[in-house]
Amino acid sequence: MKKIAIVLSISIAIISCGFPDGSISIKHSQYSHYYEMTAKFNPDRTAAVERWLDKELSPSDMSFTNTEIDGNITLDNYATFYVKKSPGFLNIKLDKERNSDEAYQHLRAVCERINEVVR
């Protein structure tokens, strides 16, 4: 019984240290027809992410700041992509066939820099 309590205590300690509130998970997926990035991060970094998206992507008549989004966005350059955003979470998905290579490259570059923004 004592061994079970020790193993359980060690397991709980490992799990709680391995997944702190400030943990970051960013996944970039490249497929033939689309590109996707999913980021999970400390909700305290949401404002920094929103400022980054506003700077790099925001059409003139909208802002990512203080919003929860679940839908398609079309930029002034006609790039269209899906965004799901809430505190501590961002998912962006771009259909390569519906967008120019320039739009894809720009969005991909923005997504790749998210790692720096959330730290």
C-alpha positions in Angstrom: 0.0 0.0 0.0 2.9 2.3 0.8 4.4 1.7 -2.6 1.2 2.6 -4.3 1.0 5.9 -2.4 4.6 6.7 -3.4 4.1 5.8 -7.1 0.8 7.8 -7.1 2.6 10.8 -5.5 5.4 10.7 -8.0 3.0 10.4 -10.9 1.0 13.4 -9.8 4.2 15.4 -9.3 5.4 14.5 -12.8 2.1 15.3 -14.5 1.7 18.7 -12.7 5.3 19.7 -13.5 5.0 18.5 -17.1 1.9 20.5 -17.9 2.2 23.9 -16.1 -0.3 26.7 -16.9 2.4 28.3 -19.0 2.9 25.3 -21.3 2.9 25.9 -25.1 1.9 23.6 -27.9 2.2 24.7 -31.5 1.5 22.4 -34.4 2.0 23.2 -38.1 0.5 20.9 -40.6 1.2 20.9 -44.3 -1.1 19.1 -46.6 -1.4 19.2 -50.4 -4.5 21.3 -50.3 -4.2 23.2 -47.1 -2.0 24.6 -44.4 -3.0 24.5 -40.7 -1.5 25.9 -37.5 -2.9 25.2 -34.0 -1.4 26.9 -31.0 -2.3 26.3 -27.3 -0.6 28.8 -24.9 -0.9 30.6 -21.7 -4.1 32.7 -21.8 -2.1 35.6 -20.4 -0.3 35.8 -23.8 -3.6 36.2 -25.7 -3.2 40.0 -25.9 0.3 39.7 -27.4 -1.1 37.2 -30.0 -4.0 39.5 -30.9 -1.6 42.5 -31.4 0.6 40.3 -33.6 -2.4 39.2 -35.7 -3.6 42.8 -36.0 -0.2 44.0 -37.1 0.3 41.2 -39.7 -3.1 40.2 -40.9 -5.9 42.5 -39.8 -8.1 44.0 -42.6 -8.7 47.7 -42.2 -12.2 47.2 -40.8 -11.6 44.6 -38.2 -9.4 43.7 -35.2 -8.5 40.5 -33.5 -8.3 42.3 -30.2 -10.7 41.2 -27.4 -12.5 38.8 -29.7 -13.4 35.1 -29.9 -13.6 34.1 -33.5 -14.9 30.9 -35.2 -15.2 31.6 -38.9 -13.7 32.6 -42.2 -11.8 35.8 -42.7 -11.1 37.5 -46.0 -8.3 40.1 -46.0 -8.0 43.2 -48.2 -5.7 41.2 -50.5 -8.5 38.6 -50.9 -6.7 35.9 -48.9 -9.4 33.8 -47.2 -8.7 31.5 -44.3 -10.5 30.0 -41.3 -9.7 31.2 -37.8 -10.8 29.9 -34.4 -9.5 32.0 -31.6 -10.1 32.2 -27.9 -7.9 33.0 -24.9 -5.0 30.6 -25.0 -6.0 29.0 -28.3 -5.5 29.8 -32.0 -6.3 27.7 -35.0 -5.7 29.0 -38.6 -6.4 26.9 -41.7 -5.8 28.1 -45.2 -7.0 26.3 -48.4 -4.1 26.5 -50.8 -6.3 26.1 -53.9 -8.5 29.1 -53.0 -5.6 31.4 -52.2 -2.5 32.7 -54.1 0.9 31.3 -53.3 1.8 34.8 -52.0 -1.1 34.7 -49.5 -0.2 31.2 -48.4 3.5 32.2 -47.9 2.6 35.3 -45.9 0.1 33.5 -43.6 2.6 30.6 -43.1 5.3 33.1 -42.1 2.9 34.8 -39.7 2.0 31.5 -38.1 5.6 30.4 -37.8 6.4 33.5 -35.8 3.6 32.8 -33.3 6.0 30.7 -31.3 8.1 33.8 -30.6 5.0 35.8 -29.7 3.6 33.4 -27.1 6.9 33.0 -25.1 
